[in-house]
Amino acid sequence: MGMTITEKICARAAGRDRVGPGDMIDGKIDKLYIKDLRFSKAEDPKGLYGLFKEILKEMGIHKAWDPDKVIINFDEQPARSTRRAEGQESAKQFSQEHGATIYEGYQGGIGHNVMVEKGHVRPGEFIVGADSHSCTYGALGCFATGIGFTETVGVLATGKIWLKVPPAIYIELAGKRPSWIWGKDIVLRIMAEFGANGAVNKTIEYGGSAVDDISIESRLSMCNMAVESLALNAVFPPDERAIEYVKQVSTATFTPVESDPDAEYESRLRFDLTDMEPFVAAPGVPSNGQPVHEFVGTKINQAFIGTCSNSRIEDLRVAAKILKGKTVHPGVRMIVTPASYGAYFQAREEGLLEIFEKSKALLTASECGICTRPSLATGEVCISSGNRNFPGRMGHRDAQIFLGSPATVAASALAGEIVDPREFLPI
């Protein structure tokens, strides 16, 4: 019996020839990602670094596990709270004493995008991150999952983590992807099939003939959303497109793995993309997805392109294509937050930022931004390219958040209501 991509990577991390669903492993970590907030005192009075030093002392260890494999990113710049500012100072202190790669200022952006763009994610690797959306990295053929505060301290000390190997769900993507369909549409459709708890502690593996035509940016978006169905991780096969992307951003060697033809899956689902309509998720949970025509005419107050889900250069390009030569509806505030400063500067070179400015969209610094900060008043409605639409996520609990692709967000910003983006794109 063969193994899946995830099982092969877990087996290598555990130093075993093979593993299967339900096996417990003590896996060696290839990379650890930590966001600045984890260094604050939000989860422990000592903060991550203080607790880490205390544990090291008790263990008789004087230095952190391999600092070359620890990547820290400042997701909020400038810090907007004392807690966040202290967390960033603590992160710098940790780096000075133990070593780590830190991204801040114009070197950074939203951490998950920075990890990918800076070449820290490679096929076949076993990666954990102190944030739930660390599952994003599976788009490049690696195992990647989010871990909690205490687990992060443990990895810093030992470079290992206990993990139960997850059962796998195979999702076959078939047919011909229409030009107006992006990864966000596809994953919202899949999540609507799963439901809010459809993949608890499982791995989602994408495959099928349509994968070849799905961009890296769209794959990142699809893997990013896996945790919204409570999956442990999601992964795409490390095909030619993925390997070429990694070689462009990293000179390091890597060993990609693919699922065996006789690998076993807990279940299989098939989605034909040929005649697919753009998808939108209604407020509440991301799995509340329906074809966009179900929501057409819903008035909006805010349109947001940002977050670690959908604000990469591909997203900025399609939004600019829709907005070019037009002006955002006077009753809508549109906010554009590039995923990283790499994407920000590339968008500037391509003239996309000027298009946003002329269309009256508000450009912000590259950071997590309003994804989790109040921006919606009572009763307001937002359409967002983000990954979460929980009550109170972006402001008042009585505000409503719809999720859609950047194309749907941009088109709706022009109309002042949710619309089918195909009306604004060439077919």
Sequence and secondary structure as in RCSB ss.txt:
>XXXX:A:sequence
MGMTITEKICARAAGRDRVGPGDMIDGKIDKLYIKDLRFSKAEDPKGLYGLFKEILKEMGIHKAWDPDKVIINFD
EQPARSTRRAEGQESAKQFSQEHGATIYEGYQGGIGHNVMVEKGHVRPGEFIVGADSHSCTYGALGCFATGIGFT
ETVGVLATGKIWLKVPPAIYIELAGKRPSWIWGKDIVLRIMAEFGANGAVNKTIEYGGSAVDDISIESRLSMCNM
AVESLALNAVFPPDERAIEYVKQVSTATFTPVESDPDAEYESRLRFDLTDMEPFVAAPGVPSNGQPVHEFVGTKI
NQAFIGTCSNSRIEDLRVAAKILKGKTVHPGVRMIVTPASYGAYFQAREEGLLEIFEKSKALLTASECGICTRPS
LATGEVCISSGNRNFPGRMGHRDAQIFLGSPATVAASALAGEIVDPREFLPI
>XXXX:A:secstr
 B  HHHHHHHHHHT S   TT EEEEE SEEEEEGGGGSSSSSTTHHHHHHHHHHHHHT  S S GGGEEEE  
SSS  SHHHHHHHHHHHHHHHHH  EEE GGG BSHHHHHHHTT   TT EEEESSGGGGGGGGGS EEEE  HH
HHHHHHHHSEEEEE   EEEEEEES   TT  HHHHHHHHHHHH TTTTTT EEEEESGGGGGS HHHHHHHHHG
GGGGT SEEE    HHHHHHHHHH  S        TTB  SEEEEEE TT   EEE TTSTT EEEGGGTTT B 
SEEEE TTTS SHHHHHHHHHHHTT    TT EEEE  SBHHHHHHHHHTTHHHHHHHTT EE  SSSGGGSS  
B TT EEEESSS   TTTTB TTSEEEE  HHHHHHHHHHTB   GGGGS  
